[in-house]
Amino acid sequence: MENPFELIMLRLERIEARLLEIKNEPTVIDGMEYRKVMSLHEVAKYLDISIGTIYKKTSTRQIPCIRKGKRLYFMKHEIDNWLMEGRQSTQTEIEIEAMNHLNMLRSKRK
């Protein structure tokens, strides 16, 4: 008879190995790849800004990048997240947030 704890450990190791594989696989949502590594030129084209502007933003640490020697690389999902940091909320979103905040304050008073 097999030791049940050894069997559990073996299964956990397999699950952990598979999770690491999945973590490193590109994520595709609505046809867009989110773990893609982009070059300087690809990022400039993607953001529709000049290469000089990209260099300036990397030197002032305004945009996330990876430096390998003299080359710059960018993770697409990091660029997308960076873009979303500047997103402005719509009037409806602001109103919903205000209502949620007021409801929370009212529930604390009770």
C-alpha positions in Angstrom: 0.0 0.0 0.0 1.3 3.4 -1.0 1.9 6.1 1.6 -0.9 8.6 1.1 1.3 11.5 2.1 3.9 10.6 -0.6 1.1 10.4 -3.1 -0.2 13.9 -2.1 3.3 15.3 -2.2 3.8 13.9 -5.7 0.6 15.4 -6.9 1.4 18.7 -5.4 4.8 18.8 -7.1 3.1 18.0 -10.5 0.5 20.8 -9.8 3.2 23.2 -8.9 5.3 22.4 -12.0 2.2 22.9 -14.2 1.3 26.2 -12.6 4.9 27.4 -13.3 4.5 26.4 -16.9 1.1 28.2 -17.2 2.6 31.3 -15.5 5.3 31.6 -18.2 2.9 30.9 -21.1 1.6 33.9 -23.0 -1.9 35.0 -21.9 -4.2 35.5 -24.9 -7.4 37.5 -24.2 -9.6 38.7 -27.1 -6.8 37.8 -29.5 -4.2 40.0 -27.7 -1.0 38.5 -26.2 -0.2 39.9 -22.8 3.2 38.3 -21.9 4.8 39.4 -25.1 8.2 41.0 -25.0 8.4 44.1 -27.3 11.3 46.0 -28.8 11.8 49.7 -28.7 10.4 50.1 -32.2 7.4 47.9 -31.4 6.6 50.0 -28.3 7.0 53.2 -30.3 4.6 52.0 -32.9 2.2 50.5 -30.3 2.0 53.8 -28.4 2.2 55.9 -31.6 5.1 58.1 -30.2 8.6 58.7 -31.3 11.6 56.5 -30.4 13.2 59.6 -28.8 10.2 60.0 -26.6 10.5 56.4 -25.5 14.2 56.9 -24.7 13.4 60.0 -22.7 10.6 58.2 -20.7 13.0 55.3 -20.0 15.8 57.5 -18.8 13.5 59.4 -16.4 11.9 56.1 -15.3 8.4 57.1 -16.5 7.8 53.9 -18.4 8.5 50.3 -17.3 11.3 48.7 -19.3 14.0 46.0 -19.1 17.6 46.9 -19.9 19.9 44.2 -21.2 23.3 45.7 -22.1 22.5 48.6 -24.5 19.1 47.2 -25.5 15.7 48.0 -24.2 12.8 45.6 -23.9 9.2 46.0 -22.8 6.6 43.6 -21.5 3.3 44.3 -23.3 1.2 43.7 -20.2 3.4 46.2 -18.3 3.0 48.8 -21.0 -0.8 48.2 -21.0 -0.9 48.6 -17.2 1.2 51.8 -17.4 -1.3 53.2 -19.9 -4.2 52.4 -17.6 -2.6 54.3 -14.7 -3.4 57.5 -16.6 -7.0 56.5 -17.3 -9.6 59.0 -16.2 -12.8 57.8 -14.7 -16.1 58.5 -16.5 -18.8 60.7 -14.8 -20.9 57.5 -14.2 -17.9 55.7 -12.5 -17.3 58.7 -10.3 -21.0 58.9 -9.3 -21.1 55.1 -8.6 -17.9 55.4 -6.5 -19.4 58.4 -4.5 -22.6 56.4 -3.9 -20.7 53.4 -2.7 -18.6 55.6 -0.4 -21.8 57.2 1.0 -23.4 53.9 1.6 -20.3 52.6 3.4 -20.4 55.7 5.7 -24.1 55.2 6.4 -23.6 51.5 7.2 -20.8 52.4 9.7 -23.0 54.8 11.5 -25.6 52.1 12.2 
